[in-house]
Amino acid sequence: MAVHYVHSQDQAQCCMGDTAANTPPRHTSFILHYAARGAKNKWKHRTVTMNHTDPRQVASWVKTIRNYLAGLKNRPKRLLLFVNPFGGKRKGLKIYEKQVKPLLLVAGVEANMIVTQRQNHARDVILNCSFDNVDGIACIGGDGTFAEVFNGLVLRTAKDSGVDYNDPDARIPPPSLRVGVIPGGSTDTMAYCFHGTTDVQTAILHIILDDLPETNVLPLTSESELQFVLLKVTEYINIGLILNISARYQWIYINKKAFRTSKSGLKPR
């Protein structure tokens, strides 16, 4: 995920070899940051410290690892991050400050953080902002926040492609930017669909590592106007969730098996 030198108390002195001409490097250890997968689909940020008596060898290792990480072009470097401060238990900003921001800093990911103030705030920003310095979008919130962000990105993609999204025969291209969701709502169903868990750190690590599922969009129109967009996430198939859906709709007298199969195929799981 990232690599950093271990500095001495006098950081200016120990880092002199990194910039001064003809001055040998002086670091004798570095920290490697990585993500480890645990039980129940939860990922954790882990570190390991490497030491060597020869500072030149340490510098060579760090350079090699950084060059490798720089070659991973799909990983986001500049995120457009929306925080819903009202969703769930109103912990969106606390989640950002305590958990999201520190990990993004470790990974070297810049974030343009926007605190949403009203309904459709995130959608309106996405529809009108410049994507020149954005290579990923994420949100901290629940299912409604994610839906607003994703629908805004779909509409923006159609707009930039010259596609009339109100045309029922039009093919809306899939967004080129990935959307990550960090759970901060009441149910966080989409976060579970994406990551197999509602653990916050897991969601952050998936975004940093660009380990997000592929998504397909299905626009639904009525009377020549786009009503909403269905999102299909082809990653986790939660049989328990399907059975739960069936139990909740036992009052329906039609064939429940056909109903739950159709519903699970149309609704994000």
N, C-alpha and C positions, 0 to 999 in steps of 0.2 A: 504493500500500500504506500509506504514512504520509508525513507531512510534519513537519519539525522546524526550528525557528529555528537559525541559526548564532550562537552566543553569543560575546561578547567575553571577555577574561580575567576581568573583573569581572562575573560573570553576574548578580549582584544588581542592579548598576547598569544593565546593558543591558536587563533584564527589567522594570524599574520601570514602564515605560509600559504593560505588560500589565495591571497591577493598580491602580496609583495613579490617582486621579481627576484629570482635566484634565492628565494627563501624556502627552505624545505618545510613541508607540512609537519605539524606538531601534534595532531590528534592521534591517540593510541587506542581509541574505541569508538564505536558507533552503535546506534539503536536502530533495529529493523522493526518497523510497524507492519503488522499483518492482521488478517481476519481469520478466525478459527471457527469452524462450524461445530456446534454442540447438539445436544438433544432437542427434539421438538422444533427443528428448523431454526433455532436461535443461533445467531452469529455474535462473536465477541471480539473486541479489539484487544490484540495481544502484542507484546513487545519482547524482543530478545536482544541482549547486549553482546556485541562481538568485540574481542580485544586482541591486540597484537603489539608486540614490542617495537615493530618497525612502523613508524607513521606513514611511510611511503606505501606500504602494503595496505594499510587502512584506507588511505586516500584512493588507491586503485580500486579497492572493493566498492567504496561509496560511489565512485564515478561510474563503474560498471552497472551497479544497480540503478542509479539515477538515469543512465542512458536507456536501460531496458524499460523503466517506467515511462520515460518520455516517449518511447515508441508505441505505447498503448494509446492509439489515437482516439478510440471511442470513449475513453474515460473523460468525464466532464472536468473542465478547468474553470468555467465561469457559469455559475448557476443563477437562474432567476427563481428566487425562493419566496413563496407566499406563506404568510403565517396568519391563521385565523385565531384571533385572541378570544373569541366568544364560544367556540365549539367545545363539546364535551364538558370537562370540568374547568374550562377557561385556563388551561395550562400551556397554551400554544407558545407564548413568549418564554415561559420558563423552560420548556422543552428545547427551544432554540438556544437559549443562553447556556444552559447546563449540559446539554448533550450534543446538539447538532453543531454549534459553532466550534467547540474544541476539536471535534473530529475532522471537520472541514479544514481547520487550521493545520492540523497534523498532516493531512493529505495534500495540502497546497491548493485547495479549491476555493476560489473566490465566490462570494455569494452577495448578490444584490437583493437584500431582504426587504420585502414590502409587507407591512402589516395591513391587512384588509380592514376597511372601516364600514363596509356595507355589503349588501347582497349584490353579486355580479361585479364587484370591484376588481377581482382578479381577472375575470373574463374581459372587462373593458380595457385593462392594462395590456393584456395579451393581444387584443385586437388592434391596438394602436402603437405599441412600443416597437423599437428597433431591435432586431435579433442579431445585429452585427457582432456584439460581444457576448453572445449567449450560446452555449452549446448544450444546455440542459435546463429543464424546468422541474421544480419540486414544490411540494406544498406540505405544510404541517396543519392537519385538520382531519375532519371526518370524511364520510362519503360525499356529502354535499359539496365540500370544498374541492375535493378531487374532481367531481363531476363538472363543477364550474370551470376549473382550470383546463380539464381535458376538452370540454365542449368549446371553450374559447380557442384552444389551439387548433381544433378541427376546423372551426369557422375561419380562423386566420389562414390556415393552409389552403382552404378552398378559395379564399379571397386572393391570396398571392398567386394562385394557379389560374386565376381567371375563371373559376368554376362557379356556376350559379347553384348554391346549395339548396335553393328552394325548388329546383328542377328535379322531379322524382326520377328522371332518367339519367341524371348526371352521376358521374363517378367521382366521388370525393377522394382524392389521394390521401394515403396515410401520412400523418405528420412525420417530418424528418427529425424532429427533436423528441427525445424520450421524456416521459413524465414520471417522476417518482413521487411516492406518497409516504409521508411519515405520520404514523397514527397519533392523532390528537383530538379525536372526536368521541362520540358516544358509543358507536358500534365498530367503526373501523373495518368494515367488511372488505373494502378494496385493498387495504393494507394487508389483510390476511390472504386475500386472493393473490397478491403479488409475491408475498414473502413466506406464506405458510405459517405466519405468526403475527401478533400485534406488538411484538417487542420493538421498542423505539431504536435501540442501537443496531439491531438487525436491519431495519429499514435504511438507516443512514449508511451502513456499510454497503448494502446493495446498490445504493445510488452512487457512492464514491467509486465502486468497482464496476459500474455500469452493468450490473448483473440483474437486469430487469427483463420480465417476460415480453415476448412479442404480443402486440395487440392488433386487432382488426376492428374497423368501424363499420356500422350499419346505420345509415341515416333513415329515419322514418318521416315521411311527409304526409300531410293531410291538406286537401284543398289548396294545392300548389304552394304550401308553406312548410318549411322544416319545423317539425315539432320537437324532436330530440334525437340524440345519437346513442345507439347501443354500442357498448364496448364489450368485445370478447377477449378475455385473457386466457390464452392457451398455455397455462402453466400448472395450476393446481386443480385437481379434480377431487373435491371433498365429498365423498359418499355420505359421510355423516350429516353434512349440511343438506344434501338432497333428501335424506330420510327425515330430517327435521322439518323441511318444507312440506313433505307429504303429511306429517303429523299435524301441522298447523292448518292444513286444508282438508281435513277429514270430512268436514261438513259438505264438501262438494260431491254431488251425487254422480258425476261423470267418472269415467275410468281414471282412478287416481294415478296409476302408473304412467299412463299417457300424459296426464297433466303435469306431473312432476318432471318428467323427461323433457317436455316442451319448455317448461318454465326454466329449468336449469340450463337449457340450451340457449335461451334468449337473455336471461339475466346474468350479469357478472357474478361469478361464484366467489 
